[in-house]
Amino acid sequence: MVQPAAGNNLVCESGTWQYPAYIFGDDTTSSDSATTCSQAGELRWNATNQLLQFCNGSQWQYVVPSGTIPAPGCGTHSANLSTQQLTSITVTGGCTVTFKVWGGGGGYGYAGLVGGGGGYATIAMSPSSSTTYYLAVGGGGSNGGAGSAGLTGFTGGAAYNANAGSGGAASGVWTTSSYSGTPLVVAGGGGGGGGGSVGYAGGAGPQTSGTAGTAGTGNGGGGGGGGYTTGGLGGSSNNPGGGGSNYAASGGTTSTGSGQTPGDSGDTNRPTNSGLGGGSGNNGYAGAIYYSW
């Protein structure tokens, strides 16, 4: 026996009125993309976005408003990229992806002049449809010599001589496969440590979409780190080079390194040593990108 009660259909089961359970299949009378309807109270299962909808007499509405629950597959993906590389990820529409980015650290200089830590940038994005993001992790600067080879052109500046450190390369995230145009975030590379005595001059590396750090000058200046709008300036007279500029689109944040330490170094998602400036005769450490969605 079925009895209507306050607008609800009850089923008598073993002498007790109970609410029935309904299992809805995919709507076959209209496309999942259809937004209009005519039968108020009609329910349908939208197999495209895996949500239940009802008709209010003219429009299909979500029983749970779209966006208030995660889309399928959200919250199950994360990784830490801590070596110099180019890669990409594709995020499902309706999910929120978070990027945390560190630039490469500058190389060690001379007599205790450590390389500078890379910058930091972070942003969270919620694409409405499936979106591919292109990630570039910048390398660390060398303990003297040429600047780090930035894979997207964010090359760190070279040292002035063999005793000075070169700048680290920047890391960043784009929505174009060419890694060109305005990025979502960029974390600048750290400046190289200063050197000593007269040596040879180095040149800033070529770039395609970023700004290279400039070479050290004077008597053993360290190279500047690669950056977005500006590369770090090379140091002069045994001074370290400056770090490259950071960038974050609207809603994101950035922070600079302090001495040998990279920006936001206490973040639990930062891989050990990522973005750290070189010390005790070592190269700077590569930057890193952490993502989760």
Backbone as a ProteinNet text record, in pm:
[ID]
protein_1_A
[PRIMARY]
MVQPAAGNNLVCESGTWQYPAYIFGDDTTSSDSATTCSQAGELRWNATNQLLQFCNGSQWQYVVPSGTIPAPGCGTHSANLSTQQLTSITVTGGCTVTFKVWGGGGGYGYAGLVGGGGGYATIAMSPSSSTTYYLAVGGGGSNGGAGSAGLTGFTGGAAYNANAGSGGAASGVWTTSSYSGTPLVVAGGGGGGGGGSVGYAGGAGPQTSGTAGTAGTGNGGGGGGGGYTTGGLGGSSNNPGGGGSNYAASGGTTSTGSGQTPGDSGDTNRPTNSGLGGGSGNNGYAGAIYYSW
[TERTIARY]
84.8	0	88.2	47.8	119.5	27.9	77	-4.4	67.9	4.1	66.8	56.8	163.4	163.9	244.8	176.2	240.6	328.2	276.1	351.2	454	465.7	563.6	492.1	545.1	489	550.9	465.6	511.6	473.5	554.5	530.4	513.6	411.1	389.2	475	565.8	656.7	646.6	589	575.2	501.2	394.2	310.9	359.5	471.6	528	538.9	492.2	505.8	651.8	710.4	849.6	863.9	969.7	998.9	1072	1031.2	1098.3	1231.5	1315.7	1441.6	1424.8	1458.5	1447.4	1586.1	1603.8	1729.2	1703	1773.2	1749.4	1856.7	1813.4	1906.3	1932.1	2019.5	2050.6	1926.5	1906	1793.7	1812.6	1715.7	1727.8	1636.1	1553.5	1458	1515.3	1625.1	1687.4	1836.7	1909.2	2053.9	2090.8	2202.2	2248.7	2276.1	2303.3	2334.2	2208.7	2090.2	1965	1937.1	1896.5	1871.3	1724.1	1640.7	1498	1417.3	1300.8	1210.4	1070	970.6	832.6	753.7	795.8	720.6	777.8	713.7	760.8	764.2	870.5	885	955.3	977.8	1048.5	1193.6	1245.7	1384.9	1462.5	1591.5	1677.2	1818.2	1886.5	2027.3	2112	2194.3	2282.4	2413.3	2431.3	2548.1	2676.4	2664.5	2785.1	2860.3	2786.3	2853.4	2822.5	2751.3	2726.5	2648.9	2543.2	2460.9	2312.2	2229.1	2084.9	2023.4	1926.6	1860.5	1709.1	1639.5	1493.4	1443.3	1321.7	1260.9	1172	1191.7	1107.8	990.6	968.3	860.9	910.8	1037.6	1094.6	1244	1314.7	1459	1500.1	1606	1664.3	1752.3	1731.2	1808.2	1878.3	1994	2065.1	2003.6	1982.4	1934.3	2037.3	2164.8	2274.3	2334.1	2331.7	2378	2515.4	2530.7	2658.3	2770.6	2879.7	2995.5	3005.5	2895.3	2901.6	2955.2	2964.7	3029.6	3136.1	3243.5	3350.9	3304.4	3358.4	3334.9	3408.1	3370	3436.5	3586.9	3663.6	3809.1	3879	3803.5	3867.4	3924.9	4033.4	4093.3	4174.2	4207.1	4278.8	4414.1	4454.4	4577.8	4671	4797.1	4898.1	5036.3	5132.3	5270	5363.9	5488.4	5595.4	5700	5725.2	5826.1	5947.5	6058.8	6173.4	6302	6290.5	6405.8	6372.2	6475.1	6452.1	6380.1	6265	6184.6	6072.7	6020	5897	5795.3	5673.1	5570	5434	5328	5193.2	5099	4988.4	4882.6	4748.7	4649.6	4515.5	4420.3	4351.1	4262.9	4117.3	4038.4	3897	3819.1	3726.7	3641.8	3562.2	3550.1	3479.3	3570.1	3693.4	3790.7	3868.8	3927.1	4015	4157.7	4247.5	4388.1	4469.6	4560.8	4650.3	4793	4861.4	5002.2	5085.9	5196.4	5296.7	5430.4	5494.7	5609.1	5729.1	5846.6	5971.8	6072.9	6143.5	6247.3	6377.1	6467.6	6595.4	6685.8	6764.2	6856.4	6983.1	7045.2	7170.2	7288.2	7395.4	7513.9	7603	7682.8	7776.6	7884	7929.9	8032.9	8170.4	8224.2	8362.8	8369.2	8449.3	8476.9	8349.6	8257.1	8136.6	8023.4	8037.8	7931.4	7831.6	7725.9	7629.8	7539.9	7479.7	7382.6	7249.4	7172.3	7043	6933.2	6836.9	6723.2	6626.3	6560.6	6462.9	6336.8	6260	6133.4	6023.9	5904.8	5790.5	5665.3	5576.9	5448.8	5345.2	5220.8	5115.2	4984.2	4898.7	4766.3	4676.7	4546.3	4446	4351.9	4323.6	4237.9	4124	4005.6	3889.6	3833.8	3893.5	3847.4	3707.2	3626.8	3490.5	3486.7	3592.5	3603	3744	3763.9	3895.5	4002.4	4109.4	4212.5	4351.4	4440.5	4578.1	4667.7	4750.7	4846.1	4987.6	5074.2	5210.6	5307.8	5387.8	5471.6	5618.9	5695.4	5839.6	5910.3	5997.6	6076.9	6217.3	6259.8	6390.3	6503.7	6621.7	6738.1	6809.2	6898	6977.3	7098.8	7153.5	7272.4	7397.3	7500.5	7625.9	7720.2	7806.3	7912.1	8023	7998.3	8089.3	8054.7	8073.7	8049.6	7920.8	7869.3	7751.3	7625	7526.7	7399.9	7322.8	7230.1	7148.5	7065.7	7052.8	6978.1	6828.4	6763.9	6620.6	6546.2	6468.1	6404.6	6303.6	6247.7	6154.3	6217.5	6346.3	6411.1	6440.2	6397	6425	6566.6	6663.8	6801.1	6859.7	6927.9	6998.1	7121.3	7160.4	7277.5	7405.7	7507.3	7636.6	7717.9	7811.1	7901.7	8004.8	8067.4	8172.7	8299.9	8329.9	8447.6	8421.8	8522.5	8505.4	8478.2	8504.5	8480.5	8338.5	8274.6	8139.9	8034.2	7920	7811.3	7719	7655.4	7557.8	7417.9	7328.9	7192.5	7111.5	7010.7	6919.4	6813	6748.4	6642	6506.3	6412.2	6277.5	6194.7	6087.5	5988.6	5853.5	5764.4	5634.2	5531	5407	5293.1	5221.3	5190.7	5121.9	5000.8	4917.7	4805.9	4829.5	4949.7	4984.4	5102.2	5096.9	5201.9	5334.8	5331.9	5454.9	5523.4	5460.8	5514.2	5538.2	5446	5457.4	5333.1	5336.1	5224	5226.9	5119.6	5112.9	5096.1	5183.8	5171.6	5069.9	5041.1	4960.4	5046.5	5163.3	5258.4	5400.6	5492.3	5635.4	5708.1	5798.8	5886.6	6027	6083.1	6214.1	6326.5	6436.5	6553.8	6634.1	6709.4	6794.3	6922.9	6980.8	7105.3	7225	7329.4	7451	7537	7615	7703.9	7820.5	7871	7983.2	8112.5	8211.4	8339.2	8454.3	8573.7	8691.8	8794.6	8873	8980.5	8926.1	9008.5	8967.9	8955.1	8851.7	8833.4	8771.6	8695.8	8635.2	8489.1	8438.7	8299.9	8208.7	8091	7992.4	7872.4	7799.2	7681.9	7553.2	7448.1	7317.3	7267.3	7203.8	7157.8	7040.6	7010	6897.8	6764.8	6660.2	6529.7	6424.1	6313.2	6203.6	6078.5	6055.8	5934.9	5961.3	6078.8	6113.4	6223.5	6270	6377.4	6497.1	6608.8	6729	6789.8	6857.4	6936.5	7058.5	7112.4	7229.3	7357.1	7464.5	7592.6	7648.3	7730.9	7800	7900.2	7934.7	8028.1	8135.9	8227.2	8328.8	8425.8	8464	8568.6	8508.3	8432.9	8378.5	8235.8	8150.9	8011	7934.9	7837.5	7754.2	7650.4	7599.7	7496.9	7359.6	7273	7136	7048.4	6941.1	6847.1	6749.8	6699.2	6598.3	6465.9	6387.3	6260.2	6155.6	6040.3	5932.1	5941.8	5900.1	5907.3	6050.3	6130.4	6270.7	6356.6	6474.5	6571.5	6651.7	6714.3	6796.1	6920.9	6963.5	7083.9	7208.1	7308.8	7434.2	7499.7	7569.3	7638	7767.3	7822.1	7946.9	8044.8	8172.5	8278.7	8255.1	8249.5	8234.3	8096.7	8001.2	7866.7	7782	7685.1	7597.7	7503	7452	7350.8	7214.6	7124.5	6989.3	6899.8	6790.8	6693.9	6604.4	6552.1	6458.3	6321.5	6241.3	6110.5	6010.7	5918.3	5809.2	5684	5585.7	5458.8	5348.4	5229.7	5110.6	4990.4	4905.8	4782.7	4689.7	4578.4	4483.3	4442.7	4448.9	4415.5	4535.2	4650.6	4771.7	4856.9	4960.1	5051.6	5195.4	5289.5	5431.1	5509.7	5629.7	5722.1	5864.2	5955.8	6094.5	6176.5	6289.7	6380.1	6452.1	6513.2	6588.3	6724.2	6828.4	6959.4	6959.7	7009.6	7017.4	6882.5	6786.9	6658.9	6555.2	6484.8	6382.6	6258.4	6174.7	6048.9	5958.4	5882.8	5789.8	5855.2	5973.6	6051.6	5987.1	5898.3	5836.6	5714.5	5676.7	5560.6	5586.9	5491.7	5511.2	5516.5	5471.8	5475	5604.9	5693.4	5820	5913	5962	6057.7	6185.4	6250.9	6373.4	6475.8	6526.9	6631.9	6585.9	6465.5	6421.7	6430.4	6491.6	6503.7	6611.4	6684.9	6786.9	6911.1	6967.5	7090.8	7207.7	7305.1	7419.8	7509.8	7565.6	7657.8	7775.9	7885.8	8005.2	8050.1	8063.3	8113.9	8014.9	7887.3	7786.1	7705.1	7647.6	7551.2	7424	7345.4	7214.1	7122.5	7019.6	6925	6814.5	6769.7	6659.7	6536.3	6450.3	6324.2	6228.1	6101.6	6003.3	5864.3	5776.3	5634.8	5554.6	5470.2	5376.9	5238.1	5161.6	5024.6	4933.4	4808.5	4707.8	4572.5	4492.9	4356.1	4267.7
-119.7	0	124.5	222.3	349.1	458.9	542.9	649.2	783.6	884.8	1018.2	1082.9	1141.2	1206.6	1335	1447.9	1579.4	1592.7	1542.1	1553.5	1445.2	1350.3	1242.6	1108.5	1023.4	889.7	794.4	731.4	634.1	493.7	397.4	257.3	179.7	97.3	16.5	-108.8	-122.3	-235.9	-300.3	-425	-499.5	-418.6	-350.2	-277.8	-139.1	-93.6	38.2	121.5	248	337.8	384	366.5	404.4	481.3	565.2	635.2	540.8	536.2	446.8	504.3	419.3	461.4	452.5	558.7	561.9	559.5	483.2	479.5	536.2	646.1	714	675.8	643.9	620.8	749.5	741.9	858.4	902	1034	1088.3	1058.9	990.6	954.9	1036.9	1123.8	1202	1335	1377.3	1504.2	1496	1582.3	1586.7	1636.7	1586.6	1634.5	1783.9	1837.7	1980.5	2066.7	2003.7	2079.1	2147.3	2273.6	2349.2	2377.1	2358.3	2387.6	2259.9	2271.7	2158.2	2214.6	2128.2	2176.3	2109.8	1991.5	1917.3	1944.9	2032.4	2064.8	1941.1	1925.1	1810.4	1692.2	1696.5	1588	1584.3	1464.9	1447.2	1379.2	1411.7	1341.6	1330.1	1226.2	1206.8	1256	1355.7	1410.4	1333	1241.4	1153.1	1225.9	1343.2	1416.3	1470.5	1534.7	1590.4	1514.6	1401.1	1312.9	1382.2	1457	1526.8	1505.5	1508.9	1494	1631.7	1638	1764.1	1748.6	1861.5	1861.1	1975.7	1959.5	2061.7	2151.7	2282.9	2376.8	2428.7	2365.6	2405.9	2469.8	2516.2	2577.6	2549.9	2532.6	2513.5	2393.2	2321.8	2215.4	2278.7	2239.2	2289.4	2171.8	2200.5	2095.3	2077.4	1950.6	1922.3	1970.8	1943.3	2006.4	2107.9	2238.1	2339.1	2306.5	2324.4	2295.2	2373.6	2306.4	2370.8	2352.8	2304.4	2288.4	2152	2060.4	1932.8	1911.6	1841.6	1823.6	1743	1776.2	1694.6	1561.5	1459.2	1329.3	1340.3	1276.6	1276.5	1388.6	1486.1	1595.9	1546.4	1609.8	1577.3	1450.3	1395.7	1268	1278.5	1399.4	1415.6	1514.5	1477.3	1569.4	1515.4	1606.3	1566.2	1680.3	1645.3	1741.1	1722.3	1825.8	1821.5	1899.9	1832.6	1898	1887.8	1855.5	1856.9	1944.7	2001.2	2088.5	2012.2	2062.9	1989.5	2074.6	2028.7	2080	1966.7	1994.4	1892.3	1959.5	1881.9	1937.8	1846.9	1905.9	1829.4	1879.1	1791.4	1829	1813.4	1921.5	1926.1	1920.3	1835.2	1819.5	1945.3	1984.4	2099.3	2079.3	2185.6	2176.7	2149.5	2108.4	2086.1	2215.1	2225.6	2337.1	2285.9	2346.1	2307.1	2416.2	2374.2	2466.3	2443.2	2552.2	2546.3	2621.1	2558.1	2622.5	2610.4	2724.6	2727.3	2795.4	2730.2	2787	2799.6	2912	2929.3	2862.3	2839.2	2776.2	2866.5	2807.4	2883.9	2922.7	3031.9	3076.2	2991.8	2988.3	2909.5	2977.2	2896.1	2944.7	3032.5	3130	3220	3191.3	3285.1	3275	3306.8	3229.6	3257.3	3278.8	3184.6	3190.9	3272.5	3323.3	3402.6	3307.9	3273.6	3173.9	3229.8	3140	3181.6	3217.4	3300.6	3342.7	3240.6	3235.4	3144.6	3193.1	3101.1	3135.5	3196.1	3262.6	3320.3	3215.6	3261.8	3172.3	3239.9	3160.1	3210.3	3098.9	3134.5	3033.6	3089.8	3000	3040	2917.5	2939	2833	2870	2773.1	2795.4	2693	2736.3	2645.7	2652.1	2577	2582.2	2523.2	2584	2534.6	2414.6	2398.2	2283.7	2227.4	2111.2	2046.6	2140.5	2160.9	2258.6	2198.5	2220.7	2174.9	2289.8	2261.9	2359.9	2310.9	2405.1	2372.6	2425	2332.7	2360.1	2357.3	2453.9	2458.8	2477	2383.4	2391.9	2437.9	2549.5	2606.8	2538.7	2532.8	2472.3	2569	2514.6	2596.3	2654.6	2762	2824.5	2742.8	2766.5	2693	2760.6	2678.9	2729.2	2786.5	2903.8	2964.5	2917.8	3003.8	2962.7	3017	2947.2	2995.1	2985.6	3067.9	3065.4	2938.2	2905.7	2785.8	2792.6	2679.5	2674.9	2669.5	2784.7	2789	2728.8	2624.3	2551.8	2635.3	2737.8	2823.6	2958.2	2971.9	3099	3179.6	3133.2	3206.1	3173	3207.7	3171.4	3263	3203.5	3283.8	3347	3462.6	3531.1	3459.8	3472.7	3409	3488.2	3419.9	3484.7	3568.1	3661	3740.9	3659.7	3575.2	3490.7	3354.2	3269.5	3130.3	3116.3	3219.2	3209.7	3250.5	3326.2	3374.5	3273	3276.9	3186.2	3246.6	3162	3210.9	3209	3286.5	3293.7	3170.8	3142.2	3031.9	3071.6	2973.4	2998.2	3001.6	3073.4	3083.8	2959.8	2940	2834.2	2900.7	2834.8	2896.2	2801.4	2852.7	2777	2861.2	2798.3	2864.5	2784.8	2847.2	2776.4	2758.1	2790	2771.2	2675.2	2587.5	2487.3	2547.9	2671.1	2738.8	2808.7	2802	2868	3017.2	3076.1	3217.3	3291.3	3422	3501.6	3515.1	3567.7	3591.5	3460.2	3429.2	3304.7	3321.2	3210.5	3217.8	3258.5	3195.9	3229.3	3209.5	3289.1	3271.3	3300.5	3210.9	3231	3255.3	3371.6	3408	3325.3	3313.4	3242.7	3329.8	3266.6	3338.5	3386.8	3494	3546.4	3462.5	3461.3	3387.9	3460.7	3384.1	3443.1	3517	3618	3695.7	3616.1	3662.2	3594	3681.8	3643.1	3721.1	3713.7	3815.6	3830.6	3849.4	3902.5	3931	3801.3	3789.3	3669.7	3706.5	3615.5	3641.6	3682.9	3754.6	3799.7	3695.5	3679.5	3587.1	3663.9	3606.7	3674	3610.7	3690.3	3637	3546.6	3437.4	3342.8	3394.2	3331.7	3375	3342	3410.4	3381.5	3392.9	3320.5	3325.1	3386.4	3366	3421.9	3479.5	3460.6	3516.3	3618.5	3670.6	3768.3	3709	3701.7	3643.4	3738.6	3681.2	3764.1	3815.7	3928	3982.7	3929	3936.5	3885.1	3972.6	3908.9	3984.3	4081.3	4184.9	4285.8	4310.6	4400.6	4437.5	4325.1	4307.2	4213.5	4088.9	4012.1	3888.2	3895.1	3973.1	3979	3854.1	3814.1	3699.1	3733.2	3631.2	3653	3671.1	3745.3	3764.1	3645.3	3625.8	3516.9	3551.5	3448.8	3470.3	3511.3	3590.4	3636.7	3652.3	3711	3728.6	3864.6	3971.7	4103.3	4156.5	4120.3	4162.2	4049.3	4031.8	3938.7	4009.2	3930.8	3990.1	4055.9	4165.2	4234.5	4163.4	4154.5	4095.2	4178	4109.3	4179.9	4244.7	4335	4401.9	4392.4	4391.5	4394.1	4292.8	4166.1	4054.4	4042.4	4123.9	4116.7	4013.1	3953	3855	3923.3	3844.9	3897.1	3901	3980.6	3990.6	3881	3855.4	3754.5	3806.6	3716.6	3754.3	3786.7	3859	3901.6	3786.5	3792.9	3697.6	3755.6	3666.9	3713.5	3616	3670.6	3587.6	3660.1	3587.5	3644.9	3678.9	3743.5	3786	3668.8	3690.4	3586.5	3511.2	3524.1	3456.5	3546.5	3489.1	3564.8	3523.5	3609.5	3581.5	3622	3567.8	3611.5	3588.7	3670.8	3661.3	3577.4	3529.8	3458.2	3554.4	3500.1	3580.8	3515	3579.1	3516.9	3387.6	3282	3152.2	3080.5	3126.5	3057.8	3101.9	3009.3	3047	3105	3167.9	3220	3110	3142.2	3047.5	2911.3	2914.4	2791.1	2693.3	2743.1	2656.9	2581.3	2601.4	2529.9	2380	2305.4	2160.3	2087.5	2152.2	2088.6	2114.7	2197.2	2223.3	2104.9	2046.4	1935.9	1983.7	1895.4	1929	1993.2	2108.2	2184.7	2256.1	2234.5	2300.4	2451.9	2515.7	2660.6	2716.6	2629.6	2675.3	2723.3	2834.7	2883.2	2792.1	2782.8	2695.3	2744.5	2651.9	2684.5	2589.3	2629.9	2544.7	2484.9	2567.6	2522.4	2447.3	2454.9	2378.2	2463.9	2396.5	2462.8	2494.6	2588.2	2610.9	2493.3	2477.2	2366.7	2408.3	2311.8	2337.9	2383.4	2456	2496.7	2378.2	2407.5	2300.4	2353.4	2262.3	2293.1	2182.1	2221.2	2128.4	2161.9	2059	2081.8	1977.7	2017.3	1923.8	1965	1862.8	1892.3	1768.6
0	0	0	-80	-84	-34.2	55.9	113.9	100.5	39.6	36.4	173.8	220.4	351.1	340.6	353.7	347.2	223.7	111.8	-12.5	-33.7	59.9	47.1	29.5	-54.7	-72.4	28.4	112.2	209.9	163.5	201.7	168.9	298.9	304.3	424.1	416.5	509.5	514.5	651.7	657.3	783.3	888.5	846	939.7	974.7	912.1	942.6	816	825	711.1	700	581.2	560.2	429.5	427.2	303.3	207.5	82.7	-12.5	-59.5	-113.1	-175.3	-325.7	-393.7	-538.9	-601	-705.5	-779.9	-918.8	-950.5	-1076.5	-1178.4	-1296.7	-1405.5	-1480.9	-1579.8	-1660.8	-1738.2	-1746.1	-1821.6	-1969.8	-2030.5	-2172.4	-2261.1	-2199.7	-2278.7	-2323.7	-2263.2	-2302.2	-2277.6	-2343.5	-2327.4	-2189.2	-2135.2	-2005.1	-2007.4	-2125.6	-2136.6	-2145.1	-2161.1	-2169.3	-2036.4	-2041.8	-1919.1	-1894.6	-1995.9	-1979.4	-1962.4	-1897	-1873.9	-1854.8	-1842.5	-1830.3	-1718.1	-1674	-1573.3	-1434.2	-1358.6	-1224.5	-1136.5	-1063.5	-974.6	-1036.7	-1167.9	-1234.8	-1188	-1171.4	-1130.8	-1242.7	-1254.5	-1350.3	-1295.1	-1337.2	-1302.5	-1419	-1393.1	-1496.1	-1492	-1587.6	-1586.6	-1622.8	-1686	-1726.2	-1606.1	-1513.6	-1396	-1267.5	-1281.6	-1167	-1055.3	-1093.3	-994.4	-1024.7	-919.3	-932	-955.6	-1051.2	-1081.4	-1072	-1046.7	-1045.8	-1133.3	-1183.5	-1268.2	-1183.5	-1193.5	-1118	-1201	-1315.9	-1404.9	-1532.5	-1528.6	-1648.7	-1664.4	-1552.6	-1556.8	-1472.6	-1520.2	-1439.8	-1332.6	-1208.2	-1094.5	-1026.3	-965.4	-892.2	-754.3	-716.3	-581.3	-480	-507	-433.9	-530.7	-497.1	-592.8	-648.3	-778.7	-845.4	-780.7	-750.2	-691.5	-541.3	-475.4	-331.1	-291	-384.4	-357.8	-465.2	-434.1	-532.1	-652.4	-767.6	-886.2	-869.3	-946.1	-933.5	-953.7	-867.2	-879.7	-805.8	-754.4	-681.9	-549.3	-508.2	-379	-377.2	-494.6	-499.6	-569.5	-608.3	-684.5	-615.2	-600.1	-547.5	-582.5	-592.5	-621.8	-587.3	-560.2	-536.7	-645.7	-723.5	-829.1	-780.1	-759.3	-696.2	-777.5	-906.9	-995.4	-1115.5	-1179	-1292.6	-1403.2	-1446.5	-1544.7	-1601.1	-1714.5	-1773.1	-1771	-1729.4	-1728	-1733.6	-1739	-1741.1	-1664.4	-1615.8	-1550.5	-1604.1	-1607	-1649.9	-1533.1	-1499.7	-1383.4	-1429	-1366.2	-1398.6	-1363.4	-1451.7	-1423.3	-1295.3	-1215.4	-1088.2	-970.5	-996.1	-889.1	-861.9	-745.6	-710.7	-701.7	-777.9	-776.6	-708.5	-622.2	-551.8	-598.1	-632.2	-670.7	-567.1	-527.3	-442.3	-514.2	-540.5	-630.6	-564.1	-577.4	-526.6	-640.9	-647.9	-747.6	-704.3	-800.9	-769.8	-686.7	-599.7	-515.1	-591	-551.4	-613.5	-568.3	-650.5	-618.2	-514.7	-447.1	-344.8	-408.4	-334.3	-382.3	-324.8	-249.2	-201.5	-52.7	18.7	161.3	243.1	232.6	315.2	258	134.9	73.3	6.2	80.6	33.7	-75.5	-152.7	-253.1	-188.6	-258	-204.4	-228.8	-138.3	-153.5	-260.3	-325.6	-428.7	-371.1	-456.4	-414.6	-405.5	-367.5	-348.2	-402.5	-462.4	-509.3	-500.1	-471.3	-459.9	-512.4	-562.1	-610.4	-612.2	-597.2	-610.4	-724	-811.6	-927.1	-926.9	-973.8	-983.7	-1125.1	-1217.8	-1356.9	-1371.4	-1458.8	-1479.9	-1573.6	-1652.4	-1742	-1734	-1791.1	-1787	-1842.5	-1765.2	-1801.4	-1780.3	-1876.7	-1865.5	-1821.3	-1723	-1670.6	-1701.7	-1736.6	-1776.6	-1670.4	-1617	-1500.7	-1538.4	-1489.8	-1512.5	-1379	-1345.4	-1222.2	-1259.5	-1202.6	-1233.6	-1158.2	-1221.4	-1159.3	-1064.5	-982.5	-892	-961.7	-907.6	-964.3	-936.3	-1018.3	-1004.1	-905.1	-850.1	-762	-851.6	-905.9	-1002.7	-1142.6	-1243.4	-1381.3	-1437	-1537.7	-1610	-1525.8	-1559.9	-1488.5	-1516.6	-1428.5	-1443.4	-1570.8	-1639	-1764.9	-1736.7	-1739	-1714.9	-1832.7	-1810.7	-1919.7	-1996.8	-1935.4	-2007.5	-2039.1	-2019.3	-2047	-1922.4	-1805.9	-1682.6	-1635	-1713.4	-1683.1	-1576.1	-1480	-1380.8	-1441.6	-1392	-1444.8	-1407.7	-1493.6	-1469.4	-1367.8	-1305.6	-1211.7	-1287.2	-1216.6	-1280.3	-1297.1	-1199.5	-1212.8	-1150.2	-1156	-1113.8	-964.9	-887.1	-743.2	-704	-790.5	-758.7	-802.5	-737.4	-771.7	-876	-956.5	-1054	-993.4	-1054.9	-1003.7	-1037.3	-957	-982.8	-1083.8	-1143	-1240.5	-1171.4	-1231.2	-1176.6	-1208.5	-1132.9	-1157.5	-1179	-1253.8	-1277.1	-1333.4	-1345.9	-1396.6	-1502.2	-1616.1	-1728	-1770.3	-1854.1	-1916.2	-2065.5	-2112.9	-2254.3	-2264.7	-2365.3	-2381.2	-2423.6	-2473.1	-2513.9	-2396	-2278.3	-2159.5	-2187.9	-2260.3	-2294.3	-2248.2	-2259.8	-2212.7	-2061.5	-2006.2	-1862.1	-1786.6	-1693.7	-1616.2	-1504.2	-1437.1	-1315.5	-1197.3	-1186.9	-1079.9	-1129.9	-1076.5	-1099.4	-968.7	-932.7	-816.9	-869.5	-842.4	-894.5	-835	-910.6	-860.9	-765.9	-677.9	-584.1	-649.6	-597.9	-651.6	-610.7	-696.3	-664	-561.6	-486.4	-386.6	-451.2	-386.1	-438.8	-437.9	-519.8	-530.9	-487.3	-526	-490.6	-601.2	-614.3	-712.6	-854.2	-939.7	-1076.7	-1154.9	-1234.9	-1315.8	-1448.1	-1505.6	-1634.8	-1618.7	-1715.7	-1710.8	-1772	-1716.4	-1771.4	-1822.4	-1914	-1968.5	-1920	-1915.7	-1879.4	-1990.9	-1956.2	-2056.8	-2137.5	-2249.2	-2332.4	-2265.6	-2305.5	-2250.1	-2357.9	-2340.1	-2436.5	-2375	-2247.3	-2187.1	-2049	-1997.3	-1868.2	-1882.7	-1773.5	-1773.2	-1702.1	-1771.5	-1713.4	-1611.4	-1513.4	-1423.8	-1499.6	-1458.1	-1526	-1463.3	-1539.9	-1493.1	-1381.3	-1298.9	-1195.3	-1257.6	-1184.1	-1232.5	-1127.4	-1161.9	-1064.3	-1038.4	-915.1	-877.8	-813.6	-892.7	-837.9	-790.1	-857.7	-817	-857.5	-775.2	-806.7	-910.5	-980.6	-1081.7	-1020.5	-1089.5	-1042.7	-1076.4	-1000.5	-1027	-1137.9	-1206.7	-1309.8	-1248.4	-1321.5	-1268.5	-1375.8	-1340.9	-1437	-1505.6	-1437.6	-1500.7	-1503	-1403.2	-1400.5	-1345.8	-1405	-1349.8	-1242.1	-1155.8	-1050	-1107.5	-1045.5	-1090	-1038.2	-1123.1	-1079.5	-970.7	-880	-772.3	-821.9	-742.3	-777.2	-661	-694.2	-591.7	-481	-521.1	-427.8	-363.6	-407	-349.8	-423.5	-353.2	-419.2	-516.5	-611	-702.6	-636.9	-694.4	-640.3	-691.6	-620	-662.1	-772.9	-856	-960.6	-903.4	-981	-933	-930.1	-833.4	-822.1	-888	-914.6	-971.8	-934.6	-908.4	-888	-946.1	-1019.8	-1071.1	-955.5	-986.3	-884.4	-795.2	-665.2	-568.2	-515.9	-582.3	-537.4	-449.6	-389.5	-303.9	-334.2	-296.5	-316.4	-192.6	-181.8	-77.2	-126.5	-80.5	-123.4	-25.4	-72.1	15.4	109.1	210.6	306.6	328	276.5	284.4	205	264.9	198.6	194.7	273.2	291.6	188.7	125	26.4	91.5	10.4	61.1	113.5	218.4	280.7	302.6	359	377.2	475.1	562	661.9	612.8	487.8	434.9	436.9	489.9	504.9	370.7	263.7	131.9	56.6	111.8	42.5	60.7	-50.9	-38.4	30.6	101.4	173.4	80.7	121.5	51.9	-74.7	-122.9	-246	-233.5	-334.3	-336.2	-246.4	-176.9	-82.9	-157.6	-113.8	-172.9	-138.4	-230.6	-208.4	-95.9	-20.7	87.1	86.8	145.8	159.4	26.4	-75.3	-203.5	-289.4	-257.9	-331.6	-429	-525.4	-612.8	-535.2	-588.4	-529.7	-559.9	-480.1	-500.6	-597.5	-675.9	-769.9	-694.7	-766.1	-706.9	-696.9	-677.3	-663.9	-696.6	-735	-750	-682.6	-587.7	-525.5	-579.8	-617.1	-658.2	-595.4	-575.6	-525.1	-580.3	-619.2	-663.8	-647.1
[MASK]
+++++++++++++++++++++++++++++++++++++++++++++++++++++++++++++++++++++++++++++++++++++++++++++++++++++++++++++++++++++++++++++++++++++++++++++++++++++++++++++++++++++++++++++++++++++++++++++++++++++++++++++++++++++++++++++++++++++++++++++++++++++++++++++++++++++++++++++++++++++++++++++++++++++

